[in-house]
Amino acid sequence: MKILFLANRLPYRDVAGGHRLVYQRMRQLKARGHIIGLAAFAAHTDLEHIDELRAELDELETLPPKKQRLWVRVCHDYINRWRPAIFWKNHSRGMMRLVGDMVERTQYDVVIAEYGEMGMYLYRNPYLSAVHKIVSCHRCLTTAFSKYIETPGVPLSLRLKSATQVHILERFEFEMYSAMDHILTLTQEDRFTLLNHAPQLPISVVHPGIDIEFLNRKTRVKPLHTQIMMCGYFADKSNHDAAVWFVEEIWPMVSRNHPHLRCCFVGEGMQPELKRLTDRMDSIYLIDWVDDLRPYRDQAAVFINPVRLGSGLRIKMLEAMASSLPVVTTSLGAASIPAQNGVNCFIADTPELFAQSINWLIDDHKLAAAMGSEAKATVSAQHTIDTAVDELEKILFEVVAS
């Protein structure tokens, strides 16, 4: 089978979270004898991985991310009534043409758009010939924007933007899904969410597979002095809000009990607000980009996931659990994950309980070790790579044969 993947950033071996899931899917399907191609946006920090990835795949084409002027972005955020802002932000005529050219040139059997934002390249694409089309929905965008409106403490500007966008977003997102041959979700909860909006959609669940052996492979550990860590793409509103909430509401309570404790945020897209908040804090480090998160996990005592916004499964939390790291998360951060509060993680939705959970893990090394061990066992039992790719491959054969 010839399978073309579309991604909004380059998926490679050392990348974290959802894009590592995309890399694993491609690598595993390639190992099973399929022809695998990829069209992706690639930032300058990803360029060093292109040659390595090109050697692993049958075809790879990349484009730089789209750059927009501020006034153009504002107009599309609040005025455009045809294409929602989040889709406009990721829209590229060059990518439209590239996808069409690759399908025509290689005669792919099926195209998988990873993340809903990339689904638009399979929807109303004037350059795309007949091909089976799948969107792998890592989160329901409509649900994510609805949470921006409903969650206390969200900035007024984001609430306003979300309120003006949510209805046009819902219409566009689900018209796009209806034009696909199949939709994939990571969890049953996500499947039910989509079906609640559009009961007719053909949707299957493909659970994320975690490469536990890779995550636990020994690395050359750097002297980081990091005892608490959070990772993510911080240009994403949910991750930015989580970091700001942690710094403002939770960290003061933790640092009062443990004045020598250090915290590290690792990931691209750090916003000026977060940098201003932490500028005079010697105990918090911001690291914009790394090519391997494993040394940071190796040095961490606790992984935090303080998300209050968004939707979908947080793969970075599964990766932390698979690395035997004790995790403190919110209920939203634990959504769709086999999390057992007090057994394989701590779940806390108030600043006071979140801080107390961290303090327990820092003070009680036996508790932290036991929780990390339970977390790894949970992921090992329920999220193996082979099972996940078996599910995906079966669905691909069914779609192509239909």
Sequence and secondary structure as in RCSB ss.txt:
>XXXX:A:sequence
MKILFLANRLPYRDVAGGHRLVYQRMRQLKARGHIIGLAAFAAHTDLEHIDELRAELDELETLPPKKQRLWVRVC
HDYINRWRPAIFWKNHSRGMMRLVGDMVERTQYDVVIAEYGEMGMYLYRNPYLSAVHKIVSCHRCLTTAFSKYIE
TPGVPLSLRLKSATQVHILERFEFEMYSAMDHILTLTQEDRFTLLNHAPQLPISVVHPGIDIEFLNRKTRVKPLH
TQIMMCGYFADKSNHDAAVWFVEEIWPMVSRNHPHLRCCFVGEGMQPELKRLTDRMDSIYLIDWVDDLRPYRDQA
AVFINPVRLGSGLRIKMLEAMASSLPVVTTSLGAASIPAQNGVNCFIADTPELFAQSINWLIDDHKLAAAMGSEA
KATVSAQHTIDTAVDELEKILFEVVAS
>XXXX:A:secstr
 EEEEEESS   TT  THHHHHHHHHHHHHHTT EEEEEEE  GGGGGGHHHHHHHSSEEEEE      HHHHHH
HHHT SSS HHHHHT  HHHHHHHHHHHHHHT SEEEEESGGGGGGGSS TT  S EEEEEESS HHHHHHHHHH
STT  HHHHHHHHHHHHHHHHHHHHHHHTSSEEEESSHHHHHHHHHH TT  EEE      HHHHTS        
 SEEEES TTSHHHHHHHHHIIIIIHHHHHHH TT  EEEE S   HHHHHHHTT TTEEEE   S SHHHHHH 
SEEEE   S  S  HHHHHHHHTT  EEE TTTTTTS   BTTTBEE  SHHHHHHHHHHHHH HHHHHHHHHHH
HHHHHHH  HHHHHHHHHHHHHHHHH 
